[in-house]
Amino acid sequence: MLVKEVVMSGWGGMLRGRTFALSYEGKIIEKGIPRGLGRSYGDASFCEGGYTWLMPPRRALLKWEGSLFIAEAGMSFYEVIQKVLPQGWFPAVVPGTQFVTLGGAFASNIHGKNHHRDGSFADHVEWIELRLPNGELRHLTPQDELFWATAGGLGLTGIIEVVALRLRRVPSSYILHEVRRARDWDELLSTLETEEIRFPYAVAWIDHTHQRNRGIIHLGRFSEKGAFRLRPSPRVGLSFTLPFSLINRFSAELIAASYWAIHKAGTRETSYADFFFPLDRVKGWNRLWGRKGFVQFHFIVPQASSLERLWSHLRNSPARSFLTVLKRLGFQRGPLAFSGPGWSLAIDLPASVEVGKFLIRLADMVAEEGGRIYLTKDSLLQPEQAQAMYPAWESFRQLKAYIDPEGRLRSNLSKRLRLTE
Ligand SMILES: Cc1cc2nc3c(=O)[nH]c(=O)nc-3n(C[C@H](O)[C@H](O)[C@H](O)COP(=O)(O)OP(=O)(O)OC[C@H]3O[C@@H](n4cnc5c(N)ncnc54)[C@H](O)[C@@H]3O)c2cc1C
């Protein structure tokens, strides 16, 4: 067993910790946390001073019969799609990048651009195999309480070894993609609200750099026309972290203005890769923020009026963002479920002391409005804030204490938020 002491971080690069990394081989002996492809933004996927079990080496396709696809949890969406799309299948829920493992997707119970219609990832999972901290391997279905505690449980209930996923039939690898431009806030929200009834996929971008709250709305459904054409893994990108950030007020404004300019209203056929995973075109794009990294502040609030209040505060943030994602989400099950019917907004900002202070204050406002911060993206929450946002926090802690009395599974996030010691 090769153990390497390394400094690890999440995708945002702001939080780091020294940990012992080793490949997961079916045993949880010491204290630590599993890690997929490290696409969670903060500190959920490493354990400082403990072990971090790397999942990707275990990623075989075990069985595929009709729509049921059974694979080892280290398999990524990229690998799933490369196998199933040429045969006319696609995962029912995908995140904004293909480079997420099935285990990581379940552990965050991720949502896609179709959450308003199709729910979260775990809603399309028939069963999982979970290695409990005591070494027992459990077969769990949606009838089990532990299934839902593991969905969104951020690796704290056990290590997911196998995922049995229900795929969906698709007629091509292209999306009939409608782009709408909204010139102000009301138009943006009302278009999303009305069009999500017609379109299975709906998401918007708001221009954080512009005076008026203009935005681009992307609507889509799989196209009946066209072939099944796969997109290979991206080759262009940043292979090292820059000592300084390329993202500042000026470059953020430039990128946002270009994004607005190239997205003309109209309908087009767009490859699944460009529609679902636009950021994957540039490998290692997170390194653009340099050594200090960046923070993604991703919240959900039930009411549009709350969203408007929070956005008006975000307009005064210490830095500008070119990356904002607005979605409407539906109900989600599980004690650490992020989603509930409401508006979800994600915004990327450069890491700095001012931005951190500003976002911690904003997190209080999210709680006041009855909202939540998405834990898999979080880098800043205080324990009291997280508890106020997640009503079933205590029942999750109790269940965790019951199945993991020695507290073997723990991450920097679970320690920071006092979910574990
Ligand atoms: C560009 C980008 C776009 C994204 N878009 C979306 C989106 O649209 N919707 C959304 O919901 N999320 C989105 N995310 C977040 C991402 O989907 C989640 O953070 C996901 O959990 C990352 O999976 P991973 O394999 O990289 O896991 P990691 O980041 O390595 O780990 C995430 C969590 O899962 C746990 N975990 C990993 N593997 C296992 C396992 N086998 N068993 C038990 N626990 C495990 C880890 O302990 C950790 O707590 C996005 C992230 C990026 C970078």
The ligand as a Gaussian input file, in Angstrom:
#p B3LYP/6-31G(d) Opt

LIG

0 1
 C      -17.137000      22.895000     -12.887000
 C      -18.004000      22.258000     -11.838000
 C      -19.364000      22.189000     -12.051000
 C      -20.186000      21.592000     -11.096000
 N      -21.516000      21.549000     -11.340000
 C      -22.363000      21.028000     -10.416000
 C      -23.758000      20.975000     -10.660000
 O      -24.245000      21.380000     -11.713000
 N      -24.536000      20.434000      -9.701000
 C      -24.037000      19.953000      -8.534000
 O      -24.813000      19.481000      -7.707000
 N      -22.702000      19.978000      -8.280000
 C      -21.864000      20.503000      -9.202000
 N      -20.512000      20.533000      -8.952000
 C      -20.003000      19.964000      -7.682000
 C      -19.622000      18.495000      -7.845000
 O      -20.550000      17.808000      -8.651000
 C      -19.613000      17.812000      -6.466000
 O      -18.765000      18.478000      -5.587000
 C      -19.193000      16.334000      -6.532000
 O      -19.380000      15.764000      -5.272000
 C      -17.737000      16.178000      -6.936000
 O      -17.468000      14.795000      -7.142000
 P      -15.982000      14.221000      -7.049000
 O      -15.986000      12.854000      -7.625000
 O      -15.026000      15.191000      -7.628000
 O      -15.833000      14.098000      -5.485000
 P      -14.867000      14.888000      -4.457000
 O      -14.914000      16.345000      -4.715000
 O      -13.540000      14.223000      -4.462000
 O      -15.642000      14.576000      -3.108000
 C      -16.878000      15.206000      -2.842000
 C      -17.508000      14.540000      -1.606000
 O      -17.884000      13.212000      -1.952000
 C      -17.272000      12.272000      -1.062000
 N      -16.977000      11.074000      -1.829000
 C      -16.286000      10.982000      -2.986000
 N      -16.253000       9.693000      -3.403000
 C      -16.929000       8.978000      -2.475000
 C      -17.228000       7.592000      -2.317000
 N      -16.857000       6.691000      -3.212000
 N      -17.933000       7.212000      -1.225000
 C      -18.365000       8.115000      -0.303000
 N      -18.116000       9.432000      -0.412000
 C      -17.404000       9.858000      -1.475000
 C      -16.037000      12.983000      -0.537000
 O      -15.677000      12.474000       0.726000
 C      -16.524000      14.425000      -0.460000
 O      -17.203000      14.640000       0.749000
 C      -19.637000      21.080000      -9.884000
 C      -18.258000      21.153000      -9.677000
 C      -17.448000      21.739000     -10.641000
 C      -15.958000      21.818000     -10.409000

